[in-house]
Structure formats: C-alpha cells, structure tokens
Amino acid sequence: MMHPLLQLCAAGLMALACQSPAPAAPPVQASSPSQASAPSAAPPDTPALERQIIAQGLVEIRQVSPEVVVEMKYSTEDNFLRRDVYGEFDACYLQPEAARMLSRAQDALTAAHPKLRLIVFDCVRPRSVQRIMWDLVKNTPQEPYVAPPGGGGSMHNYGCAVDLGLIHLDTGLVDMGTPFDYFGELAHPALESRFLASGELSRAQASNRAILRSCMRSAGFQGIPHEWWHFIAFSREEVIRRYRIVE
C-alpha cells in the first residue's frame, strides 16, 4: 500500500500532466519605416494652409529650436504689400534639414552673443500665396523683388529659404540699417562698403549685418547680394532636385 504522502504527490503530478500548455504570446509586430516616420496628425483647429504644409513633411522651427523668435510679417499688414496674405497661418515651417541648419545658426549666435536671438519674418511660402504676392507687385517697382509663381518659383515655395534679422533680449530689434523688406540699394549687402564710406550705413549697422551673416554661413546658409535678411539653405538646382514645391 502506497504511503499517503506519496499518493498526494502522485495525484498532483497527474493533474499537472493533464493540463494543456499555456498559449504562446503573439509575436510583436515591428512597425514599418513608413509608420515610424509618419508625421503626427495636426490638431483639429490647425489652419488648412498649415495642415497642407505639415502633410508635406515640413517642421515648425520652434519644435527644433525654441530660442528662435517668430514674427511672420506676411501674417500681418506690417510688410511692403501692406496686406495680410497668410490669414490664420503665422508659423515658421521649413524642410527638416533647413530647420536643423537654422537651429545650428542660433546655437552659433548664442555662443558668440548670448543676448542675441534670430527673429524670422518669413519661411515656407506656399505657391498659392506667391501668386497673390505676384499679382500685387506685377508691373510695379517692387516686381523684381518677388519671384513669379511659374516655373521653379521662389526658394521660399520649397521651405528652403528664410527671411530674418536679430533681436536683443533686453533692447529689442537690432538695427540693420534698413527695415526688413526695404527695397532699395541701402539694403544690398554687396554695396555696404560704399554706404559705409558715404556715412549712410553706420559701422554698428554693418557690424550687425556681419553678425547675422556669420552665424548663418556657419550653419551652411547662403545670402544674396540685394537683401541682407534673405538666406537659402541650398543652391537653387539642389532645392529643385531634392524637394517638391509647396502648393
């Protein structure tokens, strides 16, 4: 006769043997690259123009560099058109690589001048807005300063150009010799030596422009000869080859 303790152990072993194995955990599904890189949905109250820009993969500069100050001039009437052409849209969006470059420019500026910040006046400009601007300046003295919307368009239309200046944390906008969107020779970087010699541009104003150019060039941006505020992230040929125009 089996000892009672042995009988109890044997019964337990038989019960375990009769149990069906636990189901295996389902395998973890790896997300596809497209899922991992998909842009987050815009909040419900996002303006339609901004939704279109987000859907095309551009990023808002303050998400990349919170130190950059944003004052979108074409979302106000404080511009050479004297007209708000952006409506509710008042954010600075750029191609991701251009946004990272602008962040590096701000880092360089902060390192050299801790009290200075970049202040952006215009970033991506959809071609629909470019058409409005072109219609306003066509056959006027301002026409040479606005790229026609046809063909390759403006580098702003791709999110690869930025208009900006400097702002001091204590004293406000830094004097660059002319306002943003001043369409005259005094705004031309190529003519600064002449205006320094004539006294129409002060050494402080020229120095402020040089500070802006220095930090932007250190991050890879290129300026243009006739607007101290305008910088492009890449050559025109590279922009058109790499990016789609924002309609």
Secondary structure, DSSP 4 states (H G I P E B T S, - for coil): ---HHHHHHHHHHHHHHHSPPPPPPPPPPPPPHHHHHPPPPPPTT--HHHHHHHHTT-EEHHHH-TTSEE--GGGSS-STT-S--STT----EE-HHHHHHHHHHHHHHHHH-TTEEEEEEE----HHHHHHHHHHHTTSTTGGGS--SSTT--GGGGT-EEEEEEEETTTEEPP-SS-TT--SGGG-GGGHHHHHHHTSS-HHHHHHHHHHHHHHHHTT-EEETTEEEEEESS-HHHHHHH-----
